[in-house]
Every structure is written in C-alpha cells, then in structure tokens.
Amino acid sequence: MKIALIAALALSLTAAGCVTAQEQRALDAEKCQGYGFRARTDAFAQCLQAIDLNRAANLRAWAYRDFGPYGGYGYYGYRGW
C-alpha cells in the first residue's frame, strides 16, 4: 500500500514538471511581450526564434557534456566514447 502511494506521488511530481508545446509557446510569448515586443511583428517573431534557438543550444550542450575528470576529454586528450 505504501509503495503504491509513493509511486503515485513520484509519478504525479514527475508529470507536474512536464510542459506541452502549446504551454511552452505561451510562456515564450509572455516573455517576449514582457520584453516589450508586440505580437504579430517581425521583432516578436525574432524574439521567439531567439528563445527557441537558445533552448536548442542548451539541450545540445547538455547532451554533449562529459562527466570525466579532465573537462570533457579522456585521459589521453580524446573523447572516450
């Protein structure tokens, strides 16, 4: 009984952190409007694009990071795949 309750709680906390694409777009639009851009303008579209590109760059950087002790390179100066 306790295990099921803990599992349900963990699942609900995990799902609470998820954001749909529409919700993310709305959050990005709010951020650009907060910067002073008006909707349906070229500057607003560029703001949304910059946010999206920054998010993609952060995901790539996270995916390519290395947990090795020598700052991303193996013991002999090459990446140890």
C-alpha positions as CSV (number, residue, x, y, z in Angstrom):
1,M,0.0,0.0,0.0
2,K,2.8,2.4,0.9
3,I,4.8,1.6,-2.2
4,A,1.8,2.3,-4.4
5,L,1.2,5.6,-2.7
6,I,4.9,6.6,-3.0
7,A,4.9,5.5,-6.7
8,A,1.8,7.5,-7.4
9,L,3.2,10.6,-5.7
10,A,6.5,10.3,-7.6
11,L,4.7,9.9,-10.9
12,S,2.5,12.9,-10.2
13,L,5.5,15.1,-9.3
14,T,7.3,14.0,-12.5
15,A,4.3,14.7,-14.6
16,A,3.8,18.1,-13.0
17,G,7.2,19.2,-14.4
18,C,6.2,18.5,-18.0
19,V,5.1,21.3,-20.2
20,T,3.3,20.8,-23.5
21,A,4.4,22.5,-26.7
22,Q,1.4,24.9,-26.6
23,E,2.2,25.8,-23.0
24,Q,5.8,26.4,-23.8
25,R,4.9,28.7,-26.7
26,A,2.5,30.7,-24.5
27,L,5.3,31.1,-21.9
28,D,7.7,32.2,-24.6
29,A,5.2,34.7,-26.0
30,E,4.6,36.1,-22.5
31,K,8.4,36.5,-22.1
32,C,8.7,38.4,-25.4
33,Q,5.7,40.6,-24.5
34,G,7.4,41.3,-21.2
35,Y,10.5,42.5,-23.1
36,G,8.2,45.0,-24.9
37,F,7.6,43.3,-28.2
38,R,4.1,43.4,-29.7
39,A,2.5,40.2,-31.1
40,R,2.5,39.7,-34.8
41,T,5.5,41.8,-35.6
42,D,8.9,40.8,-37.0
43,A,10.7,41.7,-33.8
44,F,8.3,39.5,-31.8
45,A,8.9,36.6,-34.2
46,Q,12.7,37.1,-33.9
47,C,12.4,37.1,-30.1
48,L,10.5,33.8,-30.2
49,Q,13.1,32.4,-32.6
50,A,16.0,33.5,-30.3
51,I,14.4,31.8,-27.3
52,D,13.9,28.6,-29.3
53,L,17.4,28.6,-30.7
54,N,18.8,29.3,-27.2
55,R,16.8,26.3,-25.8
56,A,18.1,24.1,-28.6
57,A,21.7,25.2,-27.9
58,N,21.2,24.4,-24.2
59,L,19.9,21.0,-25.0
60,R,22.9,20.3,-27.3
61,A,25.3,21.5,-24.7
62,W,23.7,19.2,-22.1
63,A,23.7,16.2,-24.5
64,Y,27.4,16.6,-25.3
65,R,28.8,17.3,-21.8
66,D,31.2,14.8,-20.4
67,F,31.4,13.7,-16.8
68,G,35.1,12.9,-17.0
69,P,37.6,14.3,-14.6
70,Y,39.5,16.2,-17.3
71,G,37.0,18.7,-18.5
72,G,35.4,16.8,-21.4
73,Y,38.4,14.8,-22.7
74,G,39.6,11.4,-21.9
75,Y,42.9,10.6,-20.2
76,Y,44.9,11.0,-23.4
77,G,43.2,14.1,-24.9
78,Y,40.5,12.4,-26.8
79,R,36.8,11.8,-26.0
80,G,36.2,8.4,-24.6
81,W,33.0,7.2,-26.1
